[in-house]
Amino acid sequence: MYYIRFLKPPSLKFSSGGSGGFVKSLITVTSDLGDTFYPAELLLKASIQSNCNDRKPYVLSNFRWKAGMRCLEIILDIRNAKPSWPARIHVGPGGPATSMNYAALDKLNPLDNSNLPRVISAWSGFLDPPDEIEAAKLVERRFPSSTGRVLSIWEETGESIACHIWDAGVAFVSYLDQVSSAQREDLPILNHVLLSNSQSHVSVIELGAGCGIVGIGLAQMFPRCNILLTDLPVAQDIICKNIAGMHPAVSSQASFHELDWDDPLPLTIASQKFDIILVSDCTYNPCSLPSLVRTLFSLIYASPKALLVVAQKVRHSSEAVFFDLVSAAGLSRSAHVAIPLGLPKITSSIFSDQIDVYVFEKS
């Protein structure tokens, strides 16, 4: 998948008369890690919109991303538009050749593995002159789901990959959305825990939550879920912002707790019993894997009946050490499903990836 990102957040540039002007921004279209750029031509639509989904855009313009590009300037003329502030910028794929048009949010369901989005669109922060003439360095992603609740996830526009959305998170939330509507039964042991009526609440902890897309998605899709999102302090602000904006299912909730895998489990976490331990796209750095698995072992020791659920997009062969460490820690794999990204081949080496979801139990 590819993501539209604001290299420079939208800003207002007023004309000399002060009666109008332009909104300018610099975008790119990259992979989740930002290591590759979209390699083909792509029609994009950029618009200035209020935060009300039922209103037409104040301005709508087409832009063309070309093969070989690394960035693209977006300039929207507002001299005759007279937008009502606050307003924000939306940039997304457009045109008949594009299967996903996020401007038509309520009519499409990108949380569907049979039709995962090729390019994920972006909503900027608000512009509200005269005080806010430059949007915050944040971008919102919106994902409709079968529950009818839009999953809104903010991420940072900076270079820290810790506060970005990654492919495994999007694909795994898509899979969970289908589980919630009884469309998938590939992981029956996980389905049983999430859909069973035999327990009052399902207690879940997510490690390395990043922006919180998986844990928050789970809280929106399944009732009676208590989700504890954990990560380093750098991720706290963005996770808490996303928790504040979520629309949980009945009796579900989410919270954040700082957790460093190099440190012992805090007593507030070690004293809890969890039904599910989530890890999504956390195996990319082999150097951190021993610490991750030690943390997982501590959690399983305190909650021996918990399921460890790992969503992974393999990026290099060194990640295989994770499975050796998990096995040595006394965990055995009980289920697996491969989620094909299902994206068209633009070149011989692009879009051949899949997301793997594994379920482990204490041996």
C-alpha positions in Angstrom: 0.0 0.0 0.0 1.0 3.6 -0.5 0.1 6.6 1.7 -0.4 10.3 0.7 1.7 12.3 3.2 2.1 16.1 3.7 5.8 16.9 3.5 4.7 20.5 4.2 1.4 20.9 5.9 -1.2 23.1 4.2 -0.8 26.8 4.8 -2.7 29.9 3.7 -1.0 32.4 1.4 -3.1 35.6 1.1 -3.2 37.8 -2.0 -2.0 41.4 -1.7 -5.6 42.7 -1.4 -6.3 40.4 1.5 -9.6 39.3 0.0 -8.5 35.8 -0.8 -5.5 33.8 -1.8 -4.2 30.2 -2.0 -3.7 27.1 0.1 -0.4 25.5 -0.6 1.1 22.2 0.5 3.8 19.7 -0.6 2.8 16.0 -0.6 4.4 12.7 -1.4 3.0 9.2 -2.0 5.2 6.6 -0.3 5.2 3.2 1.2 4.5 2.9 5.0 8.2 3.2 5.9 8.7 6.0 3.3 11.4 4.0 1.6 9.8 3.8 -1.8 7.7 6.2 -3.8 4.6 5.4 -5.8 6.1 4.2 -9.1 3.3 5.0 -11.7 1.1 7.7 -12.8 -1.8 8.5 -10.5 -4.6 11.1 -10.7 -5.2 12.8 -7.4 -8.1 15.1 -6.2 -7.4 17.8 -3.7 -10.1 19.7 -2.0 -10.9 22.2 0.7 -13.7 20.9 2.9 -15.5 21.7 6.2 -15.5 18.9 8.8 -19.1 18.1 7.9 -19.2 15.1 5.5 -22.5 16.2 4.0 -21.1 19.4 2.5 -19.7 19.8 -0.9 -16.0 20.9 -1.2 -15.4 24.6 -1.4 -12.6 23.9 -3.9 -11.9 20.8 -5.9 -8.9 20.4 -8.2 -7.1 17.6 -10.0 -3.4 16.9 -9.8 -1.3 14.3 -11.5 1.4 12.3 -9.8 3.9 11.0 -12.4 6.3 8.0 -12.3 9.6 9.0 -10.9 8.2 11.8 -8.7 9.3 12.2 -5.1 7.0 15.1 -4.2 4.2 17.2 -5.7 3.1 20.7 -4.9 -0.6 21.2 -4.2 -2.0 24.8 -4.8 -5.7 25.5 -4.3 -7.1 28.8 -5.4 -9.6 30.1 -2.8 -10.0 33.7 -4.2 -13.6 33.0 -5.4 -14.4 30.1 -3.0 -15.2 31.9 0.2 -14.8 28.9 2.4 -16.2 29.0 5.9 -13.4 28.5 8.4 -12.3 26.2 10.0 -11.6 24.0 7.0 -9.2 21.3 6.0 -7.5 19.8 3.0 -8.3 16.4 1.6 -6.0 14.7 -0.9 -6.9 11.3 -2.3 -6.9 9.2 -5.4 -9.5 10.1 -8.0 -10.7 9.3 -11.5 -12.3 6.2 -13.1 -9.1 4.2 -13.1 -8.9 4.3 -9.3 -10.9 1.7 -7.4 -10.9 3.6 -4.1 -12.1 7.2 -3.8 -12.0 8.3 -0.2 -14.1 11.4 -0.9 -17.0 9.0 -1.2 -16.3 7.7 2.3 -19.8 6.4 3.2 -20.2 4.5 -0.1 -17.1 2.4 0.1 -15.5 -0.1 2.5 -11.7 -0.1 2.3 -11.6 -2.3 5.4 -12.2 -5.3 3.1 -9.2 -7.5 2.2 -10.7 -8.3 -1.2 -10.4 -4.6 -2.1 -7.7 -3.1 0.1 -6.9 0.5 -1.0 -4.0 0.9 -3.3 -3.4 4.5 -2.1 -4.6 5.8 1.2 -5.8 9.4 1.2 -5.0 12.1 3.7 -7.0 14.7 5.7 -5.0 17.6 7.0 -5.4 19.4 10.3 -7.6 22.5 10.4 -6.9 25.9 8.9 -8.7 28.7 10.8 -7.4 32.2 10.0 -6.3 34.5 11.3 -4.9 32.4 14.2 -4.2 29.2 12.4 -2.9 29.8 8.9 -0.8 26.6 8.8 -2.2 23.2 9.6 -0.7 21.1 12.4 1.9 18.5 11.4 -0.7 15.7 11.5 -2.7 13.7 9.0 -6.0 11.9 9.6 -6.8 8.5 7.9 -10.5 7.5 7.7 -11.6 3.9 7.3 -15.3 3.0 7.2 -16.2 -0.4 8.6 -19.0 -2.9 8.5 -20.1 -1.7 12.0 -21.0 1.7 10.5 -18.4 3.4 12.7 -15.7 5.3 10.8 -12.3 4.5 12.2 -10.5 7.8 12.4 -6.7 7.6 13.0 -4.3 10.5 13.2 -0.7 10.1 12.5 2.3 12.5 12.5 3.7 13.9 9.3 7.3 13.9 10.6 10.0 11.3 10.0 9.4 9.2 13.1 8.1 5.9 11.9 6.9 5.2 15.5 3.9 7.5 15.0 2.9 6.3 11.5 0.3 3.8 10.3 1.9 0.6 8.8 0.5 -1.9 6.3 0.1 -4.8 8.8 -2.1 -2.6 11.0 -4.4 -1.6 8.1 -4.7 -5.2 6.8 -5.2 -6.7 10.3 -7.9 -4.2 11.2 -9.5 -5.0 7.9 -9.4 -8.7 8.9 -10.9 -8.0 12.3 -13.7 -6.0 10.7 -14.7 -9.1 8.7 -14.5 -11.2 11.8 -16.8 -8.8 13.6 -19.4 -9.3 10.8 -18.9 -13.1 10.7 -17.3 -13.0 7.3 -14.0 -14.7 8.3 -13.3 -17.8 10.4 -9.7 -18.5 9.5 -8.6 -18.1 13.1 -11.4 -19.9 15.1 -9.5 -19.7 18.4 -9.3 -15.9 18.1 -12.9 -15.7 16.9 -14.1 -17.7 19.9 -12.5 -15.2 22.3 -13.7 -12.1 20.6 -17.2 -13.3 19.8 -18.0 -15.5 22.8 -20.7 -14.5 25.2 -19.3 -16.6 28.0 -17.2 -13.9 29.6 -18.2 -10.4 30.7 -15.2 -8.6 29.1 -12.3 -9.4 26.9 -9.0 -7.9 28.2 -6.5 -7.0 25.5 -3.0 -5.4 25.6 -1.2 -4.2 22.5 2.6 -3.8 22.4 4.2 -1.2 20.2 0.8 0.3 19.4 2.2 3.2 17.4 -0.9 5.3 16.4 -3.2 2.7 18.0 -5.0 1.7 14.8 -5.3 -2.0 15.8 -6.3 -1.6 19.4 -8.7 1.2 18.7 -10.2 -0.6 15.7 -10.8 -3.6 18.0 -12.5 -1.5 20.5 -14.8 0.0 17.8 -15.7 -3.4 16.3 -16.2 -5.7 19.3 -18.3 -5.1 22.4 -17.1 -5.7 25.9 -13.4 -5.2 25.1 -11.0 -3.5 27.5 -7.9 -2.4 25.4 -4.6 -1.3 26.9 -2.4 0.3 24.3 1.3 0.5 25.2 4.3 2.1 23.6 7.2 4.4 24.3 6.5 8.0 25.5 7.0 9.4 22.0 3.7 7.8 20.9 1.6 8.8 23.9 0.2 12.1 22.5 -0.9 10.6 19.1 -2.4 7.5 20.8 -4.3 9.5 23.3 -5.6 11.8 20.6 -6.9 8.8 18.7 -8.5 7.3 21.8 -10.2 10.6 22.5 -11.8 10.5 19.0 -12.8 6.9 18.8 -16.4 5.5 18.7 -16.2 2.4 20.9 -18.6 -0.5 20.6 -21.0 -1.2 23.6 -19.1 -1.5 26.9 -15.7 -1.3 25.1 -12.9 1.2 26.1 -9.3 1.9 25.4 -6.5 3.5 27.5 -2.7 4.1 27.2 0.2 3.1 29.4 3.9 3.7 28.7 5.9 0.5 28.3 9.5 0.0 27.4 10.5 -3.5 26.5 13.9 -3.1 28.0 12.4 -2.5 31.4 10.5 -4.9 33.8 6.8 -4.9 33.4 5.2 -2.1 35.5 3.2 -3.5 38.4 0.0 -1.9 37.0 0.4 -4.2 33.9 1.9 -7.2 35.5 -1.0 -7.5 38.0 -3.6 -7.7 35.2 -4.9 -10.8 33.5 -5.2 -10.5 29.7 -7.1 -12.7 27.2 -5.2 -11.4 24.1 -1.8 -9.9 23.6 -1.5 -8.0 20.3 1.7 -7.3 18.3 1.4 -5.6 14.9 4.4 -4.9 12.7 6.9 -4.9 15.6 9.3 -7.6 14.2 11.1 -5.4 11.6 14.1 -4.6 13.9 16.0 -7.7 14.9 17.9 -5.9 17.6 14.7 -5.2 19.6 13.3 -8.8 19.3 15.0 -10.3 22.4 13.5 -7.4 24.5 10.1 -7.8 22.9 10.0 -11.6 23.5 11.1 -11.1 27.1 8.2 -8.8 27.6 5.8 -11.2 25.9 7.1 -14.0 28.2 6.4 -11.9 31.3 2.9 -11.2 30.1 2.2 -14.9 29.3 3.7 -15.9 32.7 1.1 -13.6 34.3 -1.7 -14.6 31.9 -0.9 -18.2 30.9 -4.2 -18.6 29.0 -3.7 -15.5 26.9 -3.5 -15.7 23.1 -0.5 -14.0 21.5 -1.6 -12.6 18.2 1.1 -11.3 15.8 0.4 -9.4 12.6 3.6 -9.2 10.5 4.7 -7.9 7.1 8.0 -9.5 6.5 10.6 -7.0 5.2 13.8 -9.0 5.5 14.9 -12.5 6.4 16.4 -11.5 9.8 12.9 -11.3 11.2 12.7 -15.1 11.3 14.6 -15.0 14.6 11.4 -13.8 16.3 9.9 -17.3 15.8 13.0 -19.0 17.2 12.8 -16.7 20.3 9.1 -17.2 20.8 9.5 -21.0 20.6 12.4 -20.9 23.1 10.1 -18.9 25.4 7.6 -21.8 25.5 5.0 -20.5 23.0 3.7 -22.7 20.1 1.9 -21.6 17.0 -1.7 -22.7 16.9 -3.1 -20.8 13.9 -2.0 -18.7 10.9 -3.7 -16.8 8.1 -2.1 -15.0 5.2 -3.8 -11.8 4.1 -2.9 -11.0 0.5 -2.7 -7.3 -0.1 -4.4 -8.0 -3.4 -2.8 -5.0 -5.2 -2.1 -4.7 -8.9 1.5 -5.4 -10.0 2.9 -2.1 -11.2 6.4 -3.5 -11.5 7.7 -7.0 -11.2 8.7 -6.4 -7.6 5.9 -4.2 -6.2 2.6 -5.3 -4.6 3.6 -9.0 -4.1 3.5 -8.7 -0.3 1.1 -10.3 2.2 0.3 -9.8 5.8 0.7 -12.8 8.0 -1.3 -13.2 11.3 -0.2 -15.8 13.8 -1.8 -17.0 17.0 0.5 -18.5 19.7 -0.4 -20.2 22.9 1.7 -21.3 25.9 3.0 -24.8 25.3 
